[in-house]
Amino acid sequence: MILNNIDPRTCTLCRGRNWCGLAYCPLLARKLAFLRIKKITNSLEVYGSSPPSVFVGRHGYPYVNIGPSAPPETGDTTIFDFPEKWIELRLEDIIDYRLSLLTGSIRVKASFVSNPFIQKIHEIALSIKPVDIELYFEKPITPRIELSEFEPPQGPRGVLRSFRITSNPVIPRIVDSVYNDKDLSAREALLLLYKNGIPVSVIQRILSVGALGRSRSRKLVPTRWSITAVDSTISEELLESIRKYSLIDNFELYVRKYYDNTFIAILAPFKWSFEWMEAWWPGSTWNPSEVNIIVEGDYEDYFGRSSYPDIGGCYYACRLAVAEFLNNRRKQASVIVFREIYPGFNIPIGVWFVRENIRRMFRDKPLLSTNDIREVLNTLDEVSELGSRNWINKSRLLRRILYQTSLFNFVKGE
């Protein structure tokens, strides 16, 4: 956990009330996770209920480490690996759940999906309810923490000797159908799952373990890659419809503040384009600077983009949430989403954080709906710490929208 530059006396007096300014209490998160896993320290066997959860590593690809994850407890552990339900939880609770997951893995070639070990992994990954498993390790698990911009935090890992499933997986009919359909492409299969209401995080897991696609094309996909692949594929499919819809009537501005983050979305009544921008304050996760705010972003025009965005997987996580919102409204817009990350938020917890916050933001009515771009900029100044002038300087699409609006008013003679 990150405890740099925190006076221990502050922790003694604070007792979990966040006086340190962080978005979570690192002491509580670490303590809770330790209490869960201390009973298996130095143990070669773990018995628990997988949420279900499976991890596929990326280092050394096409050879990958793959295996099931479970906390050392049984029962309904769904919340341990269900990002769609995390948005209402405290960050320290999410970190506690994640660090409590024990992962056992073996190293296999990504194309060896017919391996009996992988077939058992499929039984876990296809289930929508927890699966009881017994894990047998080659040597005692070494407690460690894995943090990533893409995936949720990961708890201790170890080399797996074998594992056994001791309860019956619950596999939805549609999941079983696409799993056994070896003529469907992976794209067709994951879109079919999405249209039938299977959560995005579940689809990402199923794709990751090589359980989708035509028989000869199936392969293991590192968890990090599968997350972005599903977000990207589903949002692109939705955009095929969105580009045919009529434009929204006015400018709309949405705001969500959550755990030392501010999310701001501006929707403009123009054809589809999209931009995702991040402003990292000094002391936040990805900004080691002591004085400078770092602003980065990527965008796409009407026909999308052909290269991977430098800003990473958050781009596609946000684009999916935006596309879902527009598709549900059967409307088209040019969309810019800003994210401001302040010093209290200094731990990477995965792109789910962006996707679920943007989804939640769009459940509320817009803070502003107007045909005047000046009102948009004034409101942006009110809700943003960075301010409209700085965002205009950094955002290509915002400058373009200002230009388009001015040109439109000129043609109208206003």
Secondary structure, DSSP 8 states (H G I E B T S, - for coil): ---TT--HHHHHHHSSS-TT--SS-HHHHHHHHHHHHGGGTT-SEEEEEESS-EEE--TTTTEEEEEEEE-S--S--GGGG-GGG-TTS-HHHHHHHHHT-EEEEEEEETT-TTSHHHHHHHHHHT-SS-EEEEEEESS--B---B--SSS--B--EEEEEEEEE-S-----HHHHHHHH-TTS-HHHHHHHHHHTT--HHHHHHHHHTT-SS-GGG-----HHHHHHHHHHHHHHHHHHHHTTS-B-SSEEEEEEE-SSEEEEEEEESSS-EEEEEEEE-TTSTT---SS--EEEEEEEBTTB-SS--TT-THHHHHHHHHHHHHHHHT-B-EEEEEEEE-TT--S---THHHHHHHHHHTTS--SEEES-HHHHHHHHHHH-SS-HHHHHHH-HHHHHHHHHHHHHHHHHT-
